[in-house]
Amino acid sequence: MERLSRALAITLLIIWLLVVGLIYHAPYPKEKIDLSGQPLWRILLVAGAVAGAYWCPQVGLLAALAVVLYLTDLRALTASE
């Protein structure tokens, strides 16, 4: 069961990274754009990546990459408005 859940988490993160990473300005819901300015939201994202790394290093690495891409894309998106 542990292997299956790790494989599922890795697969979902890879799919998310491919979908969002290939689009320069990914269309995010307004709620996620509004949340990006909140410090608690950023702390929660980093805590999620750290928790993923504690559980499985591969999941943590992919989660950290997803957080970086998300925050970078939202920074570029909000700066252009």
Secondary structure, 3 states (H helix, E strand, C coil): CHHHHHHHHHHHHHHHHHHHHCCCCCCCCHHHHHHCCCHHHHHHHHHHHHHHHHHCHHHHHHHHHHHHHHHHHHHHHHHCC
